[in-house]
Amino acid sequence: MRKPRIEKVVLNFGVGASGEPLVKAETLAKTLTGMKPARTYAKGTNKDFRIRKGEPIACKVTLRGEKAEEILRKALAARDN
């Protein structure tokens, strides 16, 4: 039987707004991973949430290899799993 392996871990910080909340999320992502997060942009306009198409609303960090395993171990240890 084959062992399961981790290909990648993606940390996505969906803020839903640009400005200060997004900057705080980017700072948190950089602190947790040591890598610069990539911004993600709204695909369409949503008037209910006051989001325009192309507006930055989230950030994400993709981790691979040992760094992915390290972050996953830390996250599971924090949840006592």
N, CA, C and O atoms as a GROMACS GRO file, in nm:
protein
  324
    1MET      N    1   0.084  -0.118   0.000
    1MET     CA    2   0.000   0.000   0.000
    1MET      C    3   0.089   0.125   0.000
    1MET      O    4   0.190   0.130   0.071
    2ARG      N    5   0.051   0.223  -0.079
    2ARG     CA    6   0.130   0.346  -0.090
    2ARG      C    7   0.100   0.440   0.026
    2ARG      O    8  -0.011   0.444   0.078
    3LYS      N    9   0.203   0.515   0.064
    3LYS     CA   10   0.186   0.615   0.169
    3LYS      C   11   0.128   0.742   0.109
    3LYS      O   12   0.163   0.780  -0.003
    4PRO      N   13   0.041   0.809   0.181
    4PRO     CA   14  -0.006   0.939   0.132
    4PRO      C   15   0.107   1.041   0.142
    4PRO      O   16   0.189   1.035   0.233
    5ARG      N   17   0.110   1.133   0.046
    5ARG     CA   18   0.213   1.236   0.049
    5ARG      C   19   0.148   1.372   0.030
    5ARG      O   20   0.040   1.383  -0.028
    6ILE      N   21   0.214   1.473   0.078
    6ILE     CA   22   0.162   1.609   0.069
    6ILE      C   23   0.228   1.676  -0.050
    6ILE      O   24   0.351   1.690  -0.055
    7GLU      N   25   0.148   1.717  -0.146
    7GLU     CA   26   0.200   1.786  -0.263
    7GLU      C   27   0.214   1.934  -0.236
    7GLU      O   28   0.317   1.995  -0.265
    8LYS      N   29   0.108   1.994  -0.178
    8LYS     CA   30   0.113   2.136  -0.146
    8LYS      C   31   0.009   2.170  -0.041
    8LYS      O   32  -0.088   2.098  -0.020
    9VAL      N   33   0.033   2.283   0.026
    9VAL     CA   34  -0.060   2.338   0.123
    9VAL      C   35  -0.084   2.482   0.082
    9VAL      O   36   0.010   2.558   0.063
   10VAL      N   37  -0.211   2.520   0.067
   10VAL     CA   38  -0.246   2.657   0.028
   10VAL      C   39  -0.318   2.722   0.146
   10VAL      O   40  -0.421   2.674   0.192
   11LEU      N   41  -0.262   2.834   0.192
   11LEU     CA   42  -0.326   2.914   0.297
   11LEU      C   43  -0.394   3.031   0.228
   11LEU      O   44  -0.328   3.116   0.170
   12ASN      N   45  -0.526   3.034   0.236
   12ASN     CA   46  -0.605   3.139   0.171
   12ASN      C   47  -0.669   3.226   0.278
   12ASN      O   48  -0.740   3.176   0.366
   13PHE      N   49  -0.644   3.356   0.271
   13PHE     CA   50  -0.701   3.451   0.365
   13PHE      C   51  -0.806   3.532   0.291
   13PHE      O   52  -0.773   3.633   0.228
   14GLY      N   53  -0.932   3.491   0.296
   14GLY     CA   54  -1.041   3.561   0.229
   14GLY      C   55  -1.094   3.673   0.317
   14GLY      O   56  -1.168   3.647   0.411
   15VAL      N   57  -1.056   3.795   0.287
   15VAL     CA   58  -1.094   3.910   0.368
   15VAL      C   59  -1.225   3.969   0.319
   15VAL      O   60  -1.309   4.009   0.400
   16GLY      N   61  -1.243   3.975   0.188
   16GLY     CA   62  -1.366   4.030   0.132
   16GLY      C   63  -1.364   4.180   0.118
   16GLY      O   64  -1.466   4.240   0.083
   17ALA      N   65  -1.251   4.243   0.144
   17ALA     CA   66  -1.240   4.389   0.130
   17ALA      C   67  -1.094   4.425   0.107
   17ALA      O   68  -1.003   4.353   0.150
   18SER      N   69  -1.072   4.536   0.040
   18SER     CA   70  -0.935   4.583   0.022
   18SER      C   71  -0.904   4.683   0.132
   18SER      O   72  -0.990   4.715   0.215
   19GLY      N   73  -0.783   4.733   0.133
   19GLY     CA   74  -0.745   4.832   0.233
   19GLY      C   75  -0.679   4.770   0.354
   19GLY      O   76  -0.604   4.673   0.341
   20GLU      N   77  -0.706   4.826   0.470
   20GLU     CA   78  -0.638   4.784   0.593
   20GLU      C   79  -0.660   4.637   0.629
   20GLU      O   80  -0.564   4.571   0.669
   21PRO      N   81  -0.783   4.581   0.618
   21PRO     CA   82  -0.800   4.439   0.651
   21PRO      C   83  -0.714   4.347   0.563
   21PRO      O   84  -0.661   4.247   0.611
   22LEU      N   85  -0.700   4.382   0.436
   22LEU     CA   86  -0.619   4.300   0.346
   22LEU      C   87  -0.471   4.311   0.382
   22LEU      O   88  -0.398   4.212   0.377
   23VAL      N   89  -0.426   4.429   0.417
   23VAL     CA   90  -0.286   4.449   0.457
   23VAL      C   91  -0.256   4.369   0.584
   23VAL      O   92  -0.149   4.309   0.596
   24LYS      N   93  -0.349   4.366   0.678
   24LYS     CA   94  -0.332   4.288   0.801
   24LYS      C   95  -0.324   4.138   0.769
   24LYS      O   96  -0.244   4.066   0.828
   25ALA      N   97  -0.408   4.092   0.677
   25ALA     CA   98  -0.406   3.951   0.638
   25ALA      C   99  -0.274   3.916   0.571
   25ALA      O  100  -0.219   3.809   0.595
   26GLU      N  101  -0.222   4.006   0.486
   26GLU     CA  102  -0.094   3.982   0.421
   26GLU      C  103   0.020   3.977   0.523
   26GLU      O  104   0.111   3.894   0.511
   27THR      N  105   0.014   4.064   0.623
   27THR     CA  106   0.116   4.064   0.728
   27THR      C  107   0.111   3.934   0.807
   27THR      O  108   0.215   3.877   0.840
   28LEU      N  109  -0.009   3.887   0.837
   28LEU     CA  110  -0.026   3.761   0.909
   28LEU      C  111   0.027   3.643   0.827
   28LEU      O  112   0.096   3.556   0.880
   29ALA      N  113  -0.004   3.641   0.698
   29ALA     CA  114   0.043   3.533   0.611
   29ALA      C  115   0.195   3.532   0.605
   29ALA      O  116   0.256   3.425   0.610
   30LYS      N  117   0.256   3.648   0.594
   30LYS     CA  118   0.402   3.657   0.588
   30LYS      C  119   0.464   3.613   0.720
   30LYS      O  120   0.568   3.548   0.720
   31THR      N  121   0.402   3.649   0.832
   31THR     CA  122   0.452   3.611   0.963
   31THR      C  123   0.445   3.459   0.983
   31THR      O  124   0.538   3.398   1.035
   32LEU      N  125   0.335   3.399   0.941
   32LEU     CA  126   0.316   3.254   0.960
   32LEU      C  127   0.406   3.171   0.870
   32LEU      O  128   0.457   3.067   0.913
   33THR      N  129   0.427   3.216   0.746
   33THR     CA  130   0.496   3.133   0.649
   33THR      C  131   0.637   3.180   0.614
   33THR      O  132   0.720   3.100   0.571
   34GLY      N  133   0.664   3.308   0.632
   34GLY     CA  134   0.793   3.362   0.591
   34GLY      C  135   0.801   3.388   0.442
   34GLY      O  136   0.908   3.418   0.390
   35MET      N  137   0.689   3.378   0.373
   35MET     CA  138   0.684   3.401   0.229
   35MET      C  139   0.589   3.515   0.198
   35MET      O  140   0.497   3.543   0.275
   36LYS      N  141   0.611   3.581   0.085
   36LYS     CA  142   0.525   3.691   0.045
   36LYS      C  143   0.396   3.635  -0.015
   36LYS      O  144   0.401   3.554  -0.107
   37PRO      N  145   0.280   3.678   0.036
   37PRO     CA  146   0.153   3.628  -0.018
   37PRO      C  147   0.118   3.693  -0.152
   37PRO      O  148   0.160   3.805  -0.181
   38ALA      N  149   0.042   3.620  -0.231
   38ALA     CA  150  -0.008   3.672  -0.358
   38ALA      C  151  -0.152   3.720  -0.338
   38ALA      O  152  -0.231   3.652  -0.273
   39ARG      N  153  -0.183   3.835  -0.393
   39ARG     CA  154  -0.320   3.888  -0.383
   39ARG      C  155  -0.410   3.817  -0.483
   39ARG      O  156  -0.367   3.780  -0.592
   40THR      N  157  -0.536   3.800  -0.444
   40THR     CA  158  -0.637   3.749  -0.536
   40THR      C  159  -0.743   3.857  -0.554
   40THR      O  160  -0.772   3.933  -0.462
   41TYR      N  161  -0.799   3.861  -0.672
   41TYR     CA  162  -0.888   3.970  -0.710
   41TYR      C  163  -1.029   3.919  -0.737
   41TYR      O  164  -1.048   3.803  -0.773
   42ALA      N  165  -1.127   4.006  -0.718
   42ALA     CA  166  -1.267   3.971  -0.739
   42ALA      C  167  -1.291   3.942  -0.887
   42ALA      O  168  -1.245   4.016  -0.973
   43LYS      N  169  -1.362   3.834  -0.915
   43LYS     CA  170  -1.392   3.798  -1.054
   43LYS      C  171  -1.508   3.877  -1.110
   43LYS      O  172  -1.518   3.897  -1.231
   44GLY      N  173  -1.596   3.922  -1.022
   44GLY     CA  174  -1.713   3.997  -1.067
   44GLY      C  175  -1.757   4.097  -0.963
   44GLY      O  176  -1.708   4.097  -0.850
   45THR      N  177  -1.849   4.183  -1.001
   45THR     CA  178  -1.902   4.284  -0.911
   45THR      C  179  -2.016   4.226  -0.828
   45THR      O  180  -2.100   4.153  -0.880
   46ASN      N  181  -2.017   4.258  -0.698
   46ASN     CA  182  -2.125   4.217  -0.609
   46ASN      C  183  -2.165   4.338  -0.526
   46ASN      O  184  -2.093   4.377  -0.435
   47LYS      N  185  -2.279   4.397  -0.559
   47LYS     CA  186  -2.323   4.519  -0.492
   47LYS      C  187  -2.360   4.495  -0.346
   47LYS      O  188  -2.344   4.585  -0.263
   48ASP      N  189  -2.409   4.376  -0.314
   48ASP     CA  190  -2.447   4.346  -0.176
   48ASP      C  191  -2.326   4.351  -0.083
   48ASP      O  192  -2.336   4.396   0.031
   49PHE      N  193  -2.211   4.305  -0.131
   49PHE     CA  194  -2.089   4.304  -0.051
   49PHE      C  195  -1.998   4.423  -0.080
   49PHE      O  196  -1.890   4.434  -0.023
   50ARG      N  197  -2.042   4.512  -0.168
   50ARG     CA  198  -1.965   4.631  -0.208
   50ARG      C  199  -1.828   4.594  -0.264
   50ARG      O  200  -1.726   4.651  -0.226
   51ILE      N  201  -1.829   4.497  -0.356
   51ILE     CA  202  -1.706   4.451  -0.420
   51ILE      C  203  -1.716   4.479  -0.569
   51ILE      O  204  -1.817   4.449  -0.633
   52ARG      N  205  -1.609   4.536  -0.623
   52ARG     CA  206  -1.603   4.562  -0.767
   52ARG      C  207  -1.511   4.461  -0.835
   52ARG      O  208  -1.420   4.407  -0.773
   53LYS      N  209  -1.537   4.437  -0.961
   53LYS     CA  210  -1.454   4.345  -1.039
   53LYS      C  211  -1.311   4.397  -1.043
   53LYS      O  212  -1.287   4.515  -1.068
   54GLY      N  213  -1.216   4.308  -1.018
   54GLY     CA  214  -1.076   4.344  -1.021
   54GLY      C  215  -1.021   4.400  -0.890
   54GLY      O  216  -0.902   4.428  -0.881
   55GLU      N  217  -1.106   4.416  -0.790
   55GLU     CA  218  -1.062   4.470  -0.661
   55GLU      C  219  -0.992   4.359  -0.580
   55GLU      O  220  -1.043   4.247  -0.574
   56PRO      N  221  -0.877   4.388  -0.518
   56PRO     CA  222  -0.812   4.285  -0.436
   56PRO      C  223  -0.895   4.257  -0.310
   56PRO      O  224  -0.928   4.349  -0.236
   57ILE      N  225  -0.929   4.130  -0.288
   57ILE     CA  226  -1.016   4.096  -0.174
   57ILE      C  227  -0.959   3.984  -0.087
   57ILE      O  228  -1.017   3.951   0.016
   58ALA      N  229  -0.847   3.924  -0.127
   58ALA     CA  230  -0.790   3.814  -0.050
   58ALA      C  231  -0.642   3.799  -0.083
   58ALA      O  232  -0.591   3.863  -0.175
   59CYS      N  233  -0.576   3.714  -0.006
   59CYS     CA  234  -0.437   3.680  -0.037
   59CYS      C  235  -0.417   3.532  -0.007
   59CYS      O  236  -0.490   3.473   0.072
   60LYS      N  237  -0.316   3.474  -0.070
   60LYS     CA  238  -0.290   3.332  -0.049
   60LYS      C  239  -0.141   3.304  -0.060
   60LYS      O  240  -0.066   3.378  -0.123
   61VAL      N  241  -0.100   3.195   0.005
   61VAL     CA  242   0.038   3.150   0.002
   61VAL      C  243   0.035   3.001  -0.028
   61VAL      O  244  -0.037   2.926   0.038
   62THR      N  245   0.111   2.957  -0.128
   62THR     CA  246   0.121   2.816  -0.162
   62THR      C  247   0.254   2.763  -0.112
   62THR      O  248   0.360   2.818  -0.146
   63LEU      N  249   0.250   2.658  -0.033
   63LEU     CA  250   0.370   2.599   0.024
   63LEU      C  251   0.387   2.458  -0.030
   63LEU      O  252   0.290   2.383  -0.042
   64ARG      N  253   0.510   2.422  -0.061
   64ARG     CA  254   0.540   2.288  -0.112
   64ARG      C  255   0.658   2.230  -0.036
   64ARG      O  256   0.736   2.302   0.026
   65GLY      N  257   0.671   2.098  -0.041
   65GLY     CA  258   0.786   2.032   0.018
   65GLY      C  259   0.787   2.035   0.170
   65GLY      O  260   0.683   2.023   0.235
   66GLU      N  261   0.909   2.052   0.226
   66GLU     CA  262   0.925   2.050   0.371
   66GLU      C  263   0.849   2.164   0.440
   66GLU      O  264   0.795   2.146   0.549
   67LYS      N  265   0.846   2.280   0.376
   67LYS     CA  266   0.776   2.394   0.435
   67LYS      C  267   0.627   2.363   0.451
   67LYS      O  268   0.567   2.402   0.551
   68ALA      N  269   0.568   2.294   0.354
   68ALA     CA  270   0.427   2.256   0.362
   68ALA      C  271   0.404   2.161   0.479
   68ALA      O  272   0.307   2.177   0.555
   69GLU      N  273   0.491   2.063   0.494
   69GLU     CA  274   0.477   1.967   0.604
   69GLU      C  275   0.495   2.036   0.739
   69GLU      O  276   0.424   2.005   0.835
   70GLU      N  277   0.590   2.128   0.747
   70GLU     CA  278   0.615   2.200   0.872
   70GLU      C  279   0.493   2.283   0.914
   70GLU      O  280   0.453   2.278   1.031
   71ILE      N  281   0.436   2.358   0.822
   71ILE     CA  282   0.319   2.440   0.852
   71ILE      C  283   0.200   2.352   0.891
   71ILE      O  284   0.126   2.385   0.984
   72LEU      N  285   0.182   2.242   0.821
   72LEU     CA  286   0.072   2.151   0.851
   72LEU      C  287   0.087   2.090   0.991
   72LEU      O  288  -0.011   2.079   1.065
   73ARG      N  289   0.209   2.052   1.027
   73ARG     CA  290   0.233   1.999   1.162
   73ARG      C  291   0.203   2.103   1.269
   73ARG      O  292   0.141   2.072   1.371
   74LYS      N  293   0.247   2.228   1.245
   74LYS     CA  294   0.221   2.336   1.341
   74LYS      C  295   0.071   2.361   1.356
   74LYS      O  296   0.022   2.380   1.467
   75ALA      N  297   0.000   2.360   1.244
   75ALA     CA  298  -0.145   2.386   1.248
   75ALA      C  299  -0.218   2.274   1.322
   75ALA      O  300  -0.309   2.300   1.401
   76LEU      N  301  -0.180   2.150   1.296
   76LEU     CA  302  -0.246   2.038   1.363
   76LEU      C  303  -0.209   2.033   1.511
   76LEU      O  304  -0.292   1.996   1.594
   77ALA      N  305  -0.086   2.071   1.546
   77ALA     CA  306  -0.046   2.075   1.687
   77ALA      C  307  -0.123   2.183   1.761
   77ALA      O  308  -0.156   2.166   1.879
   78ALA      N  309  -0.150   2.294   1.695
   78ALA     CA  310  -0.226   2.402   1.758
   78ALA      C  311  -0.369   2.358   1.787
   78ALA      O  312  -0.431   2.407   1.882
   79ARG      N  313  -0.422   2.265   1.706
   79ARG     CA  314  -0.558   2.213   1.726
   79ARG      C  315  -0.558   2.084   1.808
   79ARG      O  316  -0.664   2.024   1.826
   80ASP      N  317  -0.443   2.042   1.859
   80ASP     CA  318  -0.429   1.918   1.938
   80ASP      C  319  -0.476   1.795   1.861
   80ASP      O  320  -0.547   1.712   1.916
   81ASN      N  321  -0.435   1.784   1.734
   81ASN     CA  322  -0.470   1.667   1.653
   81ASN      C  323  -0.346   1.589   1.618
   81ASN      O  324  -0.354   1.487   1.550
   0.00000   0.00000   0.00000
